């Protein structure tokens, strides 16, 4: 791993961890009223495409960042769908 890859992985830690508080808060409160479903669907699809792009390029920081982000945004999307149905 070179310095550029290390920089990418550090950046990944910061950007991906930004979604952890939202996932945690949503899970704990079950409150999805402030979450936009279309936004999270679009961002999850976009991140999945970036993951494929990173995989095809063999770019480890890009793959790691986007794999984690797909999981986090996907979790928020699923919670939005499940918790909103229960509230209805």
Residue frames as a rotation matrix with the C-alpha (Angstrom) as fourth column:
UNK 1
0.586 0.810 0.000 0.00
0.810 -0.586 0.000 0.00
0.000 0.000 -1.000 0.00
UNK 2
-0.447 -0.757 0.477 1.40
0.750 -0.607 -0.263 3.37
0.488 0.240 0.839 -0.97
UNK 3
-0.873 0.026 -0.488 0.87
0.323 -0.718 -0.617 6.81
-0.366 -0.696 0.618 0.57
UNK 4
-0.762 0.626 -0.169 -1.89
-0.586 -0.554 0.591 7.67
0.276 0.549 0.789 -1.91
UNK 5
-0.213 0.673 -0.708 -3.84
0.169 0.739 0.652 4.54
0.962 0.019 -0.271 -0.98
UNK 6
-0.556 -0.058 -0.829 -3.36
0.824 0.094 -0.559 5.37
0.110 -0.994 -0.004 2.70
UNK 7
-0.954 0.228 -0.197 -4.71
-0.201 -0.969 -0.147 8.87
-0.225 -0.100 0.969 2.11
UNK 8
-0.485 0.801 -0.351 -7.70
-0.493 0.081 0.866 7.37
0.722 0.593 0.356 0.35
UNK 9
-0.223 0.376 -0.899 -8.37
0.585 0.790 0.185 4.99
0.780 -0.485 -0.396 3.22
UNK 10
-0.799 -0.067 -0.598 -8.15
0.549 -0.489 -0.678 7.79
-0.247 -0.870 0.427 5.80
UNK 11
-0.828 0.537 -0.161 -10.56
-0.558 -0.764 0.325 9.87
0.052 0.359 0.932 3.72
UNK 12
-0.356 0.681 -0.640 -12.82
-0.061 0.666 0.743 6.82
0.933 0.303 -0.195 3.55
UNK 13
-0.565 0.095 -0.819 -12.90
0.786 0.362 -0.501 6.59
0.249 -0.927 -0.280 7.33
UNK 14
-0.876 0.204 -0.437 -14.12
0.043 -0.869 -0.492 10.14
-0.481 -0.450 0.753 7.63
UNK 15
-0.661 0.649 -0.378 -16.70
-0.717 -0.396 0.574 10.12
0.223 0.650 0.727 4.83
UNK 16
-0.353 0.556 -0.752 -18.19
0.054 0.815 0.577 6.73
0.934 0.163 -0.318 5.58
UNK 17
-0.686 0.070 -0.724 -18.36
0.717 0.233 -0.657 7.30
0.123 -0.970 -0.210 9.32
UNK 18
-0.934 0.357 0.017 -20.52
-0.357 -0.929 -0.096 10.37
-0.019 -0.096 0.995 8.68
UNK 19
-0.218 0.903 -0.371 -23.49
-0.562 0.195 0.804 8.07
0.798 0.384 0.465 8.04
UNK 20
-0.635 -0.089 -0.768 -23.05
0.415 0.799 -0.435 5.99
0.652 -0.595 -0.470 11.21
UNK 21
-0.943 0.310 -0.125 -24.85
-0.026 -0.440 -0.897 8.49
-0.333 -0.843 0.423 13.49
UNK 22
-0.367 0.849 -0.380 -27.84
-0.928 -0.305 0.213 8.57
0.065 0.431 0.900 11.12
UNK 23
-0.232 0.241 -0.943 -28.03
-0.200 0.936 0.288 4.77
0.952 0.255 -0.169 11.02
UNK 24
-0.826 -0.159 -0.540 -27.73
0.453 0.383 -0.805 4.55
0.335 -0.910 -0.244 14.81
UNK 25
-0.849 0.523 -0.074 -30.30
-0.381 -0.704 -0.600 7.30
-0.366 -0.481 0.797 15.48
UNK 26
-0.233 0.784 -0.575 -32.78
-0.882 0.079 0.465 5.82
0.410 0.615 0.673 13.01
UNK 27
-0.375 0.030 -0.926 -32.39
0.094 0.996 -0.006 2.35
0.922 -0.089 -0.376 14.49
UNK 28
-0.908 -0.061 -0.415 -32.81
0.413 0.045 -0.910 3.57
0.074 -0.997 -0.015 18.07
UNK 29
-0.736 0.613 -0.288 -35.72
-0.342 -0.704 -0.623 5.97
-0.584 -0.360 0.727 17.52
UNK 30
-0.452 0.527 0.720 -37.44
0.770 0.638 0.017 4.29
-0.450 0.562 -0.694 14.57
UNK 31
0.409 0.558 -0.722 -38.15
0.146 -0.821 -0.552 7.86
-0.901 0.120 -0.417 13.44
UNK 32
-0.447 -0.530 0.721 -37.84
0.770 0.181 0.611 8.06
-0.454 0.829 0.327 9.66
UNK 33
0.563 0.821 -0.097 -39.97
0.673 -0.524 -0.523 11.14
-0.480 0.229 -0.847 9.15
UNK 34
0.592 -0.378 -0.712 -37.03
-0.370 -0.912 0.176 13.34
-0.716 0.159 -0.680 8.19
UNK 35
-0.476 -0.788 0.390 -35.51
-0.040 0.463 0.886 10.87
-0.878 0.406 -0.252 5.76
UNK 36
0.219 0.487 -0.846 -36.12
-0.873 -0.288 -0.392 11.21
-0.435 0.825 0.362 2.03
UNK 37
0.418 0.014 0.909 -36.59
0.091 0.994 -0.057 7.77
-0.904 0.106 0.414 0.48
UNK 38
0.969 -0.064 0.237 -35.83
0.238 0.013 -0.971 8.91
0.059 0.998 0.028 -3.10
UNK 39
0.566 -0.810 0.153 -32.59
-0.790 -0.586 -0.178 10.53
0.234 -0.020 -0.972 -1.93
UNK 40
0.016 -0.586 0.810 -31.37
-0.726 0.551 0.413 7.39
-0.688 -0.595 -0.416 -0.19
UNK 41
0.658 0.221 0.720 -32.39
0.286 0.811 -0.510 5.12
-0.696 0.542 0.471 -3.08
UNK 42
0.951 -0.300 0.073 -30.52
-0.054 -0.395 -0.917 7.33
0.304 0.868 -0.392 -5.56
UNK 43
0.331 -0.888 0.318 -27.40
-0.938 -0.346 0.012 7.64
0.099 -0.303 -0.948 -3.41
UNK 44
0.217 -0.226 0.950 -27.33
-0.397 0.868 0.297 3.90
-0.892 -0.441 0.099 -2.69
UNK 45
0.846 0.106 0.522 -27.54
0.406 0.507 -0.761 3.07
-0.345 0.855 0.386 -6.40
UNK 46
0.816 -0.571 0.093 -24.86
-0.375 -0.645 -0.666 5.66
0.440 0.508 -0.740 -7.20
UNK 47
0.194 -0.761 0.619 -22.56
-0.933 0.052 0.356 4.27
-0.304 -0.646 -0.700 -4.51
UNK 48
0.470 0.028 0.882 -23.11
0.027 0.999 -0.046 0.73
-0.882 0.045 0.469 -5.78
UNK 49
0.955 -0.132 0.265 -22.06
0.268 0.001 -0.964 1.89
0.127 0.991 0.036 -9.25
UNK 50
0.509 -0.816 0.274 -18.95
-0.790 -0.569 -0.230 3.56
0.343 -0.100 -0.934 -7.77
UNK 51
0.278 -0.364 0.889 -18.21
-0.584 0.671 0.458 0.27
-0.763 -0.646 -0.026 -6.01
UNK 52
0.754 0.033 0.656 -18.34
0.430 0.729 -0.532 -1.60
-0.496 0.683 0.536 -9.32
UNK 53
0.872 -0.457 0.178 -16.16
-0.146 -0.589 -0.795 1.10
0.468 0.667 -0.580 -10.91
UNK 54
0.340 -0.764 0.548 -13.59
-0.936 -0.220 0.275 0.79
-0.090 -0.606 -0.790 -8.12
UNK 55
0.406 -0.131 0.905 -13.62
-0.154 0.966 0.209 -2.99
-0.901 -0.224 0.372 -8.42
UNK 56
0.894 -0.030 0.447 -13.08
0.435 0.301 -0.849 -2.84
-0.109 0.953 0.282 -12.20
UNK 57
0.671 -0.677 0.302 -10.19
-0.399 -0.673 -0.622 -0.40
0.624 0.297 -0.722 -11.69
UNK 58
0.283 -0.553 -0.784 -8.72
0.677 0.694 -0.245 -2.41
0.680 -0.461 0.571 -8.84
UNK 59
-0.366 -0.341 0.866 -8.86
-0.212 -0.875 -0.434 0.67
0.906 -0.342 0.248 -6.60
UNK 60
-0.444 0.129 -0.887 -8.98
0.713 0.651 -0.262 -0.61
0.543 -0.748 -0.381 -3.01
UNK 61
-0.915 0.131 -0.382 -9.80
0.206 -0.663 -0.720 2.71
-0.348 -0.737 0.579 -1.25
UNK 62
-0.634 0.716 -0.292 -12.65
-0.749 -0.475 0.461 3.32
0.191 0.512 0.838 -3.70
UNK 63
-0.283 0.515 -0.809 -13.98
-0.015 0.841 0.541 -0.20
0.959 0.165 -0.230 -3.19
UNK 64
-0.653 -0.004 -0.757 -13.80
0.722 0.297 -0.624 -0.04
0.228 -0.955 -0.191 0.60
UNK 65
-0.933 0.283 -0.221 -15.38
-0.175 -0.896 -0.409 3.41
-0.314 -0.343 0.885 0.81
UNK 66
-0.465 0.795 -0.390 -18.26
-0.818 -0.218 0.532 2.55
0.337 0.566 0.752 -1.45
UNK 67
-0.407 0.306 -0.861 -18.86
0.226 0.947 0.230 -0.93
0.885 -0.101 -0.454 -0.02
UNK 68
-0.772 0.095 -0.629 -19.27
0.627 -0.052 -0.777 0.51
-0.106 -0.994 -0.019 3.47
UNK 69
-0.830 0.457 -0.318 -21.39
-0.434 -0.889 -0.146 3.38
-0.350 0.017 0.937 2.19
UNK 70
-0.469 0.682 -0.562 -23.69
-0.450 0.363 0.816 1.01
0.760 0.635 0.137 0.28
UNK 71
-0.478 0.264 -0.838 -24.25
0.666 0.731 -0.149 -0.94
0.573 -0.629 -0.525 3.50
UNK 72
-0.802 0.117 -0.586 -24.93
0.433 -0.561 -0.705 2.21
-0.412 -0.819 0.399 5.55
UNK 73
-0.719 0.565 -0.405 -27.18
-0.664 -0.730 0.161 3.97
-0.205 0.385 0.900 3.05
UNK 74
-0.511 0.527 -0.679 -28.86
-0.192 0.700 0.687 0.68
0.838 0.482 -0.256 2.22
UNK 75
-0.666 0.233 -0.709 -29.60
0.723 0.438 -0.535 0.17
0.186 -0.868 -0.460 5.92
UNK 76
-0.794 0.380 -0.475 -31.16
-0.091 -0.846 -0.525 3.62
-0.601 -0.373 0.707 6.14
UNK 77
-0.628 0.559 -0.541 -33.23
-0.711 -0.129 0.692 2.91
0.317 0.819 0.478 3.03
UNK 78
-0.510 0.419 -0.752 -34.49
0.278 0.907 0.316 -0.40
0.814 -0.048 -0.579 4.43
UNK 79
-0.732 0.232 -0.641 -35.31
0.638 -0.098 -0.764 1.19
-0.240 -0.968 -0.076 7.79
UNK 80
-0.802 0.460 -0.381 -37.20
-0.507 -0.862 0.026 3.97
-0.316 0.214 0.924 6.01
UNK 81
-0.474 0.629 -0.617 -39.32
-0.508 0.376 0.775 1.39
0.719 0.681 0.141 4.21
UNK 82
-0.449 0.261 -0.855 -39.90
0.534 0.845 -0.022 -0.84
0.716 -0.467 -0.519 7.24
UNK 83
-0.756 0.105 -0.646 -40.46
0.589 -0.321 -0.741 1.74
-0.285 -0.941 0.181 9.93
UNK 84
-0.828 0.494 -0.265 -42.69
-0.550 -0.807 0.214 3.91
-0.108 0.323 0.940 7.75
UNK 85
-0.428 0.680 -0.595 -44.96
-0.175 0.584 0.793 0.93
0.887 0.444 -0.131 7.03
UNK 86
-0.499 0.201 -0.843 -45.33
0.786 0.515 -0.343 0.22
0.365 -0.834 -0.415 10.75
UNK 87
-0.872 0.124 -0.474 -46.28
0.178 -0.822 -0.542 3.82
-0.457 -0.556 0.694 11.46
UNK 88
-0.795 0.563 -0.227 -49.01
-0.510 -0.415 0.753 3.80
0.329 0.715 0.617 8.79
